[in-house]
Amino acid sequence: MDERQLAAENDEHYRKARKLKAQPYVAKEDGDEGVVKMPHLGCYKPEGWEVSNKFFVDSSGFGSDSEPAMTLGRFLSHVKKGRGYCLLSAGQFQVYVHEFIREGGAA
């Protein structure tokens, strides 16, 4: 996909998330592997949440620790119980993930 196609796809995810008032996936425990089912919300910020971190993650399964994108294992080591996660944008082999905390700082 070229940049325009990626941008159009990510914009569509934003519009759908906004319309549905979608929520991030909330981790049930530290390292929750269920986070791989996180929704793609684009740049939509769900009500009651604030972005606390952004991650650049390999989505191909072939990345290594020497590359800029985190491997899935490394990303999971950052996943914390009670925090919300969603895809901000997705490319062919990497994704950007938003990590959210509840507004006011409670995790």
NORGIGI-V322173 format. One record per backbone hydrogen bond with DSSP energy under -0.5 kcal/mol. CO is the residue of the C=O (numbers start at 0). NH is the residue of the N-H. E is the energy in kcal/mol with one decimal. If there is no record, write none. Layout:
[[CO NH E] [CO NH E]]
//
This chain:
[[1 5 -2.3] [2 6 -2.6] [3 7 -2.5] [4 8 -2.5] [5 9 -2.6] [6 10 -2.4] [7 11 -2.0] [8 12 -1.8] [9 13 -1.9] [10 14 -2.5] [11 15 -2.3] [12 16 -2.6] [13 17 -2.7] [14 18 -2.3] [15 19 -2.3] [16 20 -0.8] [16 21 -2.3] [17 20 -0.6] [24 26 -0.6] [24 84 -2.2] [26 81 -3.0] [28 31 -1.8] [31 34 -1.5] [32 35 -1.6] [33 36 -2.2] [34 37 -2.1] [38 40 -0.9] [38 86 -2.7] [40 43 -1.9] [43 45 -0.7] [45 48 -1.7] [47 102 -2.6] [49 100 -2.5] [52 98 -2.9] [54 56 -0.6] [54 96 -2.8] [55 69 -3.1] [56 94 -2.8] [63 66 -1.9] [69 57 -3.4] [70 74 -2.5] [71 75 -3.0] [72 76 -1.3] [74 77 -2.3] [74 78 -0.7] [75 78 -0.8] [78 30 -2.2] [79 82 -1.8] [82 26 -2.5] [83 99 -3.2] [84 24 -2.6] [85 97 -2.7] [86 40 -1.3] [86 41 -1.3] [88 95 -2.8] [92 58 -3.1] [92 59 -1.0] [93 90 -3.1] [94 56 -3.0] [95 87 -3.1] [95 88 -1.2] [96 54 -2.5] [97 85 -1.7] [98 51 -3.4] [98 52 -1.5] [99 83 -1.9] [100 49 -2.7] [101 104 -1.9] [105 101 -1.7]]
//
